[in-house]
Amino acid sequence: MDKFEIRVGSVLFTLAIIFGAFGAHALKGIIDEQSLATFEVGVRYQFYQALGFLILGFSKDKLTFNLRPISMGMLIGLILFCGSIYAISLKELSPFSLSFLGPITPVGGLILILSWIKFIINSFK
């Protein structure tokens, strides 16, 4: 068991629940339907990754490699991916142009994908 992944997963789960409730109740009627749907995509992926962190944390004793660099990549990827999705979906509420965030989303997604691929490769060694 690794407390880092369990703690990160627990925090991500808690925040995903808060963000999901915020989107469903506070944002409804404030932002358009497409932006709300985009926000919900961020919440969904955050839930998926939170579950992944918890599974990795509880499985740590079965792994033969250092999970921390992979976990850090996953966390950075998630922050970039979901963070940019949240910000882009709330652009209507911002007085600033957030168009620069568009390219950050796929970079965050790529980091997430590469982190999981690294996990898969390491698990076969």
Secondary structure, DSSP 8 states (H G I E B T S, - for coil): --HHHHHHHHHHHHHHHHHHHIIIIISBTTB-HHHHHHHHHHHHHHHHHHHHHHHHHHHGGG-SS--HHHHHHHHHHHHHHHHHHHHHHTGGG-SS--GGGTTHHHHHHHHHHHHHHHHHHHHH-
